Amino acid sequence: MSEYPIHRSTEGVAMSFAKRLLVSCLFVAAAASPILAAQDAMKPGESASHGMVPKELVGAWTLVRCDNVYPDGHRVELYGPNPTGMWLIDAQGDYMMQIVRAKRMPFAANDKSKGTPEEYRAASMDSNAHYGHVSADANVMRSEIVHASFPNWDGRIGDSHYTIHGDELTYIVAKPSSGAAEGAHGEVVWRRVHS
């Protein structure tokens, strides 16, 4: 017999997970805010205030799709079919995001420090996580990434066009973490999680 109830819906599991993750994120954010404030104070020439975050962005979002779109129009599902992910945004615009391939290859040694080159590559390509601050106006979102699983995005600031239709939010990533050299842009779609 499975230790997990199999009758729970995917949405119910996502909502339960989102609630637990949101509580954890709020705890981490509360603990880290004095440190981040001190770091911000040490950066010369930067404003201590962030832009506004519209109320419609605040909350928990679950991933629908994360594709690269190439100049000829073809799409590549960066994290395979049916990727999973959560994006949590608080009322001040502080956020945490994680995107993961639905089916991933486990490490044979069951030890993260003893992976093979293929296992390390798959682990890198099959997930993307970052945290920072987001603000927006009616159709342009500004993200300020503090740290990311892709180290080249640490400290990255960028603007993305976005739209919200009902419970779905779509935005464009001008230079995705892979494929940008071939002219691809990213298209990411999220669905609001209702508690």
N, C-alpha and C positions, 0 to 999 in steps of 0.2 A: 504494500500500500504506500502510495506517495505521501511524503511528509507535507506536501503542499496541496491545498484543496484545489481540485481540478475544475470545479464548477464556477470559480470566480471569473468574471469577464476581464478581458484585457483592459478595458477602460477602468474597471474597479481597481485592478492591480495598479494601474498607472496613477489613479487618484490617490490611493493609499500610499504609494511610493512618493508621489509629489508632496503629500502632506508631511511625511517623515523627513524628506529631503529639505523642504522649506523650513521646518523647525531647526534642522541641523545647520542650514545656511544662515538663518537668522542668529543662531548662537555663535557661529564662527564670525559672522559680520560684526556682531556686538563686541566680541573679544578682539577682533582685528582693527576696529575703527580707530582707536587711539593711535595705533601703530601707523596705519595708513595716513591719518591726519598729520602725524609727525613727519612722515616721508614727504607728503605734499608740501608741507611748510619748508622743507629743505630744498625744494626744486626752485632755483631762481627763475624769475620771469613768468611763472605759471600762476594762474588765478586759483584761489582756494575754492571757488564756487564752480559747480558743474552746471551744465545746461539743464533745462526742465525735461522731465519725463512725462509724456501724456498719460492720463489715467488708463487709457485703453491698452497700454503696453504692460502695465503692472500686473503681476500674477505669475502663474505657472503655465508653461506651454509644453506640449509634447510634439516631437518631430513627426512630420508627415513625409517629407522628401528632402533630399540633399543631392542635387545633380550638378555636374559641370555641363555647360552648354557651349559647344564649339562653333566657330564661325560658319561652318556649313550647315548648322542647325541640329546636328546629332547630339544626343545626350549620353552621359555616362553616370550611372548611379555610383557615386563615390564610395558609399558604404553598403553597396549591394541592395537587393530588393528588401523592402520593409525595414529600413534602418530604425533604430530607436534613439531617443534622446530627450533630454529635459533642459528647459531654459527657465530660470527663475529670476524675476526682476522685482526688486522692492520699490517702495514709493519714492525713494531718493535716486533710483536709477542704478543702484549697485546690482550686479547680476553674476550668475554662475551658469555656465552652459556646458553640456556634454553631449556628444553625438557618438554612437557606437554601431558598428555592423551587427546585425541581428544574430548571425552565427559566426563565432570566432574560433580560431584554432587555439586550444590550450597548450601550455608548455609541457612537453613530455616529462621533464624533470620535476614538475610541480614546484619550481623554485625560480622566481623572477631573475635571479642573478646567474642562472645556469641555462639560459635559453640558447638556441641555435641562431645563426644569422637569419634564417628563414623565419623563425619564430619572432625575433625582434623586429624584422621588417613588417610582418603581418600585424604585430601589436601596434606599430607606429601608424600603419596605413588604415587600420580598422577602427580608429577612434580619434576624436578631436575634442579637446576640452580647453576652456579658458574662462577667466573671470575678469571683471573690471567695472566700467561704468558706461551706461547708455543714456543718451538724451535724444530728443527728436522734435521736429515740427510736424506740420501736416503730412509731409511725404518724404522727408529726408531724416534718416537716423544716423546719429554719430556714435560710434563705439570707441571707447578708450580701453584697450586691453592692458591689464596689469601684467598677467602671466598667462602663458598658453602652453599646451602640451607640444605644440610646434614652436620651438624656441625663437624662430625668426619673427614670430608675431608678438613677442614680449615688447611692451611699450608702444605697440602699433595704434595709431589713431586714424580712423577712416570714416567716410560718409557713404551711406548706402540708401538707394531709393527703396521705399517699402510701401506696401498697400495692405489694408485690412478689409476683408470682405467677410462679414459675419464673424465667425470664430476663427477664421484662417488669416494668418499674417504671412506675407511673402516678401523677401528682400533679396537683393542682388549683391554678390560679392565680386568686386571688380577684379581682384587678383586672388583666386583661391589658393589653398596651401599646396595643391598639385594641379598641373595642367595649364597654369597661367602662361608658361613659355610658349605653348602651342596656341595661344589666343583665346583660351576658355575663360568664361566667367561663371561664377557659381550662382545657383538659384536655390534658395532654401525656403521651405514652407513649414510653418508651425500651426498647431491647433490649440486653442485655449483649453485648459483643463478646468472644468467647473467642479467646485467642492460641494 
